[in-house]
């Protein structure tokens, strides 16, 4: 590798580390503002409750004191939730949807909750393959790059109105909670579409490097079961090499975090190209031919 190529690689690695950090900072800023507004609302509720205390008689005072006490308990509970010290306790007794199935024909952003993780937003899709699908990855315009580090893929990145990856930890929690189908919708640059459908998609937790545990049976309009060679493989990023290529890191070679083996048979997290090309770093399903759009979706099976 030449000096210029080494410099380009170092630049790509540094950019891949810097961009998600900036996004994380911006995300934390927004969360802090939201939390401040929430806390102020709770304080206002507390002031309102205190203001209603009267001394007309002992029964009235006792009644209002009980109301204030209950209000304080609710406020402390909400503040505790914000602190996120104990996820399972934070969501105990609260009604949350478990998947996009609860939102039926909606193709919008909704909040769901699964055991072991705080409630989070997801993009639901009911237009491509019927109701109830949760979008876990989307490629539409290339405005978000996918050559990212392990922490970024674990947490998730991007925007629901463009390119995004939901996050390995969320996908793990979802697929561990119940059996899921995986539907991969792909659009070529000539406008034609194809899909791959797997009936038992599941990934492991971080302790097993988010290994692709199973795919199940494959069906669809694609000619190839292109994802099969990645089954049982661990997730690899440029800073966390878990692939089966002894000479190097497949994430660096293919320009993407993925369930790499030796290295890619399909590369849906690859680099976005604005036209059809033959490139091993592109977003492709087969024959290294770049795709225009991709949407990976999961849905609980048996509903």
Residue pairs with C-beta under 8 A, 6 or more apart in sequence:
1 9
9 252
12 147
13 238
16 145
16 147
16 148
16 149
16 238
17 149
19 145
19 148
20 148
20 149
20 151
20 152
20 157
23 157
24 155
35 82
38 78
38 82
39 79
39 82
42 75
42 78
42 79
45 71
45 75
46 71
46 72
46 75
49 67
49 68
49 71
49 72
50 68
52 64
52 67
53 61
53 64
53 65
53 68
54 60
54 61
54 64
55 61
80 89
80 90
81 90
81 91
84 90
84 118
87 116
87 117
87 118
88 115
88 116
90 118
91 113
91 118
91 119
94 113
96 111
96 112
96 113
96 119
97 103
97 110
97 111
97 112
97 113
98 112
98 113
98 114
98 177
98 300
99 112
99 132
99 134
99 174
99 299
99 300
100 106
100 110
100 112
100 122
100 124
100 125
100 126
100 131
100 132
100 133
100 134
100 299
101 131
101 132
101 299
101 300
101 303
102 110
102 112
103 110
103 124
103 126
103 131
103 132
104 126
104 131
104 132
105 126
105 131
106 124
106 126
106 131
107 124
107 125
107 126
107 127
108 123
108 124
109 121
109 122
109 123
109 124
109 160
110 121
110 122
110 124
111 119
111 120
111 121
111 122
112 119
112 120
112 122
112 134
113 119
113 120
114 173
114 174
114 177
115 173
115 177
116 173
117 169
117 170
117 173
120 170
121 160
122 134
122 135
122 166
123 134
123 135
123 138
123 160
123 164
124 132
124 133
124 134
124 135
125 133
125 134
125 135
125 295
125 297
126 132
126 133
128 183
128 185
128 295
128 297
129 183
129 185
129 195
129 197
129 297
132 299
132 300
132 303
133 183
133 297
133 298
133 299
134 166
134 174
134 297
134 298
134 299
135 160
135 166
135 295
135 296
135 297
136 165
136 166
136 170
136 171
136 174
136 296
136 297
136 298
137 164
137 165
137 166
137 268
137 269
137 294
137 295
137 296
138 158
138 160
138 162
138 163
138 164
138 294
138 295
138 296
139 146
139 163
139 268
139 272
139 283
139 291
139 293
139 294
139 295
140 162
140 163
140 293
141 162
141 163
141 272
142 163
142 272
142 273
142 274
143 162
143 163
144 157
144 158
144 159
144 162
144 163
144 164
145 271
145 272
146 163
146 165
146 255
146 256
146 257
146 269
146 270
146 271
147 238
147 251
147 255
147 256
147 257
147 271
148 157
148 237
148 257
149 237
149 238
149 239
149 240
150 237
150 239
150 240
150 257
152 237
153 165
153 167
153 168
153 235
153 237
153 257
154 167
154 168
154 169
154 206
154 210
155 167
155 169
156 164
156 165
156 166
156 167
156 168
156 170
157 164
157 165
157 167
158 164
158 165
163 272
165 269
168 203
168 206
168 210
168 235
169 205
169 206
171 203
171 210
171 298
172 203
172 204
172 205
172 206
172 210
174 180
174 298
175 201
175 202
175 203
175 298
176 202
176 205
178 300
178 301
179 200
179 202
179 300
179 301
179 302
180 200
180 201
180 202
180 298
180 299
180 300
180 301
181 197
181 198
181 199
181 200
181 201
181 216
181 298
181 299
181 300
181 301
182 196
182 197
182 198
182 201
182 215
182 296
182 297
182 298
183 195
183 196
183 197
183 296
183 297
183 298
183 299
184 195
184 196
184 197
184 220
184 227
184 268
184 285
184 294
184 295
184 296
184 297
185 193
185 195
185 293
185 294
185 295
185 296
185 297
186 193
186 194
186 195
186 196
186 222
186 285
186 291
186 293
186 294
187 193
187 291
187 292
187 293
187 294
188 194
188 276
188 289
188 291
188 292
189 275
189 276
189 290
189 291
189 292
190 276
193 221
194 220
194 221
194 222
194 285
195 220
195 221
195 222
196 218
196 219
196 220
196 222
196 225
196 226
196 227
196 285
197 218
197 219
197 220
198 215
198 216
198 217
198 218
198 227
199 216
199 217
199 219
199 301
200 214
200 215
200 216
200 217
200 301
201 214
201 215
201 216
201 298
202 212
202 213
202 214
203 210
203 211
203 212
203 213
203 235
204 210
204 211
204 213
208 234
209 234
209 235
209 236
209 240
209 242
210 234
210 235
211 232
211 233
211 234
211 235
211 259
212 230
212 231
212 232
212 233
212 234
212 235
212 259
213 232
214 231
215 227
215 228
215 231
218 225
218 227
218 228
222 285
222 286
223 286
224 285
224 286
226 265
226 266
226 285
226 286
227 265
227 266
228 265
229 261
229 265
230 258
230 259
230 260
230 261
230 264
230 265
230 266
231 259
233 243
233 244
233 259
233 260
233 261
234 242
234 243
234 259
235 242
235 257
235 258
235 259
236 242
236 243
236 249
236 250
236 251
236 257
236 258
236 259
236 260
237 251
237 257
238 249
238 251
238 252
238 257
241 249
241 250
241 251
242 260
243 249
243 250
243 251
243 260
243 261
243 262
243 263
244 260
244 261
244 262
245 253
245 260
245 261
245 262
245 263
250 258
250 260
250 261
250 262
250 263
250 264
251 257
251 258
251 260
253 263
253 280
254 260
254 263
254 264
254 267
254 270
254 280
254 281
255 270
255 271
255 281
256 264
256 267
256 269
256 270
256 271
256 281
257 269
258 264
258 267
258 268
258 269
264 270
264 280
266 284
266 285
266 286
267 280
267 281
267 282
267 283
267 284
267 288
268 283
268 284
268 285
268 291
268 294
268 296
269 283
270 281
270 282
270 283
270 284
270 290
271 279
271 281
271 282
271 283
272 282
272 283
273 279
273 282
273 283
273 290
275 290
276 289
276 290
276 292
277 289
277 290
278 287
278 288
278 289
278 290
279 288
279 290
280 288
282 288
282 289
282 290
282 291
283 290
283 291
283 294
284 290
284 291
285 291
